[in-house]
């Protein structure tokens, strides 16, 4: 019974930055892995990045070097710092948590456009 609340999406110009946040709340024992996925219209949902409770991270090749995922274990919150944004990054971004049952957020729209 974990709920995920996302924030930080919006409209940004190419080359700009956004910071997404996802906070987990409700009744659960632990959150082992938190991550971000995205889905653009007409495309499959894809993994962007994830972080474990121990701080290990992994990134999709398309965002490596531009995005950074971090985690505040005390707050059960995960962040995604998105820099050097490109139009190809436009998508609905979804937060995912394993607590240990998988839970998904509602999604937040990120639009990169001139």
Beta strands, then each sheet from edge to edge (+ up, - down):
strand 1: 2-7
strand 2: 10-12
strand 3: 18-26
strand 4: 33-39
strand 5: 46-52
strand 6: 57-59
strand 7: 67-72
strand 8: 77-82
strand 9: 91-98
strand 10: 102-104
strand 11: 108-112
sheet 1: 1+ 3- 8+ 7-
sheet 2: 2+ 11+ 9- 4+ 5- 6+
sheet 3: 2+ 11+ 9- 10+
end
